[in-house]
Amino acid sequence: MLGQVPRSREHPSNCCDRYIKSLPPQTSHWKTGAVDDGVVRLEPWGDEEAAWYAETVCDPEIQRFTTDSPTLDAAQVQAAINRLRSADKEEGFLIRDAASGAPLGNIALTHDGQAGEVSYWLAPEARGQGVATRALVLFTAWIFKNTTLTELRLRAHQDNVASQKVALRAGYRRDPQRDGRQEAKGVVWPMLGFALARPELA
Ligand SMILES: CC(C)(COP(=O)(O)OP(=O)(O)OC[C@H]1O[C@@H](n2cnc3c(N)ncnc32)[C@H](O)[C@@H]1OP(=O)(O)O)[C@@H](O)C(=O)NCCC(=O)NCCS
C-alpha cells in the first residue's frame, strides 16, 4: 500500500546516461511538496483521496501486478497515509493530471538510506498516455534531489510489458542480477529487475 514494495539489497551498479538527458522541464513547489512537468503533478496524499485509492486498487491489472490487497478499505489507506507522513524511509505521491487536477495514480518509494525501490500504478482511464513514464521521471529526479540515495531500483512482473517499457523509457536499465521470484497473493511471481544510479555517480 502506498510505499509497500518488495525490498532488494544488492550492490549499486552503473548509471544510465539517458536518464539525465531525458529529464523534462520541471516546476517545483517545495513548500507544498508537489512537483510537476506541466502535464502530470505529483503531490502528497491528502485524506480526501483515501477512498479513491481503496476503490482504484480493485482494478484487475493493479491486482495482477501489485501487492495492494483487493480488500483494502478507506480506513486502512488513511492509516497508511498517516504513517507515510512521518515515515523516514518511505515517500509516496498521488499522481494528478496537472491541468484538470484529476487523480491518476500512485507512485512510491521505500529505502534503506542507500538504495530505494520504486513502485507505481495508474487508474485504468489514465493508462496509455505516457503518464507513468512522466511520473517516474519526475519522481526519480525528486528523489535524487531530496535524498542522498545512490541507487533506485524497481521490479516488474515478467508479463508486465507496459511497466517494463515505462522503466526503460524513464532511464532505468535492465538489471538481470535483480531478477528474482517474489511470493505475492499466494503465488510466486517471476520478477525482472531494473536499476538507475545517482546521476553524478555515473
Ligand atoms: C504499468 C502502468 C503503470 C503503465 O503506465 P502507462 O502510462 O499506462 O503506460 P503506457 O500505456 O504508456 O504503456 C507503456 C507501453 O506499454 C505498452 N503496453 C501497455 N499494455 C500492454 C500490454 N498489456 N502488453 C504489451 N504492451 C503493453 C503500451 O502500448 C506502451 O508502449 P508503446 O508506447 O510502445 O505503445 C499501468 O499500465 C498500470 O498502472 N498497470 C497496473 C499496475 C501496474 O502494473 N503497476 C506496475 C507494477 S511494476
The ligand as an SDF file (V2000), in Angstrom:
LIG
                    3D

 48 50  0  0  0  0  0  0  0  0999 V2000
    2.1290   -0.3040  -15.8190 C   0  0  0  0  0  0  0  0  0  0  0  0
    1.4490    1.0360  -15.9440 C   0  0  0  0  0  0  0  0  0  0  0  0
    1.8460    1.9320  -14.7840 C   0  0  0  0  0  0  0  0  0  0  0  0
    1.9200    1.6620  -17.2850 C   0  0  0  0  0  0  0  0  0  0  0  0
    1.5590    3.0150  -17.3280 O   0  0  0  0  0  0  0  0  0  0  0  0
    1.0680    3.7220  -18.6720 P   0  0  0  0  0  0  0  0  0  0  0  0
    1.3020    5.1790  -18.5550 O   0  0  0  0  0  0  0  0  0  0  0  0
   -0.3220    3.2910  -18.9070 O   0  0  0  0  0  0  0  0  0  0  0  0
    1.9970    3.1230  -19.7560 O   0  0  0  0  0  0  0  0  0  0  0  0
    1.6410    3.1090  -21.3130 P   0  0  0  0  0  0  0  0  0  0  0  0
    0.1950    2.8870  -21.5580 O   0  0  0  0  0  0  0  0  0  0  0  0
    2.2480    4.3390  -21.8840 O   0  0  0  0  0  0  0  0  0  0  0  0
    2.3220    1.8060  -21.8220 O   0  0  0  0  0  0  0  0  0  0  0  0
    3.6800    1.7510  -21.9560 C   0  0  0  0  0  0  0  0  0  0  0  0
    3.8960    0.8390  -23.1380 C   0  0  0  0  0  0  0  0  0  0  0  0
    3.4720   -0.4950  -22.8320 O   0  0  0  0  0  0  0  0  0  0  0  0
    2.5690   -0.9300  -23.8440 C   0  0  0  0  0  0  0  0  0  0  0  0
    1.5780   -1.7890  -23.2210 N   0  0  0  0  0  0  0  0  0  0  0  0
    0.5660   -1.4260  -22.4280 C   0  0  0  0  0  0  0  0  0  0  0  0
   -0.1200   -2.5090  -22.0360 N   0  0  0  0  0  0  0  0  0  0  0  0
    0.4810   -3.5730  -22.6300 C   0  0  0  0  0  0  0  0  0  0  0  0
    0.2390   -4.9670  -22.6320 C   0  0  0  0  0  0  0  0  0  0  0  0
   -0.7590   -5.4920  -21.9090 N   0  0  0  0  0  0  0  0  0  0  0  0
    1.0560   -5.7580  -23.3500 N   0  0  0  0  0  0  0  0  0  0  0  0
    2.0770   -5.2400  -24.0560 C   0  0  0  0  0  0  0  0  0  0  0  0
    2.3620   -3.9180  -24.0920 N   0  0  0  0  0  0  0  0  0  0  0  0
    1.5680   -3.1040  -23.3800 C   0  0  0  0  0  0  0  0  0  0  0  0
    1.9660    0.3130  -24.4110 C   0  0  0  0  0  0  0  0  0  0  0  0
    1.4810    0.0590  -25.7190 O   0  0  0  0  0  0  0  0  0  0  0  0
    3.1380    1.2500  -24.3880 C   0  0  0  0  0  0  0  0  0  0  0  0
    4.0200    1.0020  -25.4330 O   0  0  0  0  0  0  0  0  0  0  0  0
    4.0040    1.8790  -26.7570 P   0  0  0  0  0  0  0  0  0  0  0  0
    4.0520    3.3210  -26.3260 O   0  0  0  0  0  0  0  0  0  0  0  0
    5.2370    1.4250  -27.4570 O   0  0  0  0  0  0  0  0  0  0  0  0
    2.7430    1.5600  -27.4440 O   0  0  0  0  0  0  0  0  0  0  0  0
   -0.0950    0.8980  -15.9890 C   0  0  0  0  0  0  0  0  0  0  0  0
   -0.4440    0.0880  -17.0770 O   0  0  0  0  0  0  0  0  0  0  0  0
   -0.6460    0.2890  -14.7040 C   0  0  0  0  0  0  0  0  0  0  0  0
   -0.9370    1.0110  -13.7650 O   0  0  0  0  0  0  0  0  0  0  0  0
   -0.8080   -1.0350  -14.6740 N   0  0  0  0  0  0  0  0  0  0  0  0
   -1.3620   -1.7390  -13.4800 C   0  0  0  0  0  0  0  0  0  0  0  0
   -0.4370   -1.6450  -12.2550 C   0  0  0  0  0  0  0  0  0  0  0  0
    0.9900   -1.9900  -12.5810 C   0  0  0  0  0  0  0  0  0  0  0  0
    1.2730   -2.8520  -13.4000 O   0  0  0  0  0  0  0  0  0  0  0  0
    1.9190   -1.2970  -11.9100 N   0  0  0  0  0  0  0  0  0  0  0  0
    3.3390   -1.5200  -12.1010 C   0  0  0  0  0  0  0  0  0  0  0  0
    3.8180   -2.6350  -11.2240 C   0  0  0  0  0  0  0  0  0  0  0  0
    5.5540   -2.9660  -11.5460 S   0  0  0  0  0  0  0  0  0  0  0  0
  1  2  1  0
  2  3  1  0
  2  4  1  0
  2 36  1  0
  4  5  1  0
  5  6  1  0
  6  7  2  0
  6  8  1  0
  6  9  1  0
  9 10  1  0
 10 11  2  0
 10 12  1  0
 10 13  1  0
 13 14  1  0
 14 15  1  0
 15 16  1  0
 15 30  1  0
 16 17  1  0
 17 18  1  0
 17 28  1  0
 18 19  1  0
 18 27  1  0
 19 20  2  0
 20 21  1  0
 21 22  1  0
 21 27  2  0
 22 23  1  0
 22 24  2  0
 24 25  1  0
 25 26  2  0
 26 27  1  0
 28 29  1  0
 28 30  1  0
 30 31  1  0
 31 32  1  0
 32 33  2  0
 32 34  1  0
 32 35  1  0
 36 37  1  0
 36 38  1  0
 38 39  2  0
 38 40  1  0
 40 41  1  0
 41 42  1  0
 42 43  1  0
 43 44  2  0
 43 45  1  0
 45 46  1  0
 46 47  1  0
 47 48  1  0
M  END
$$$$
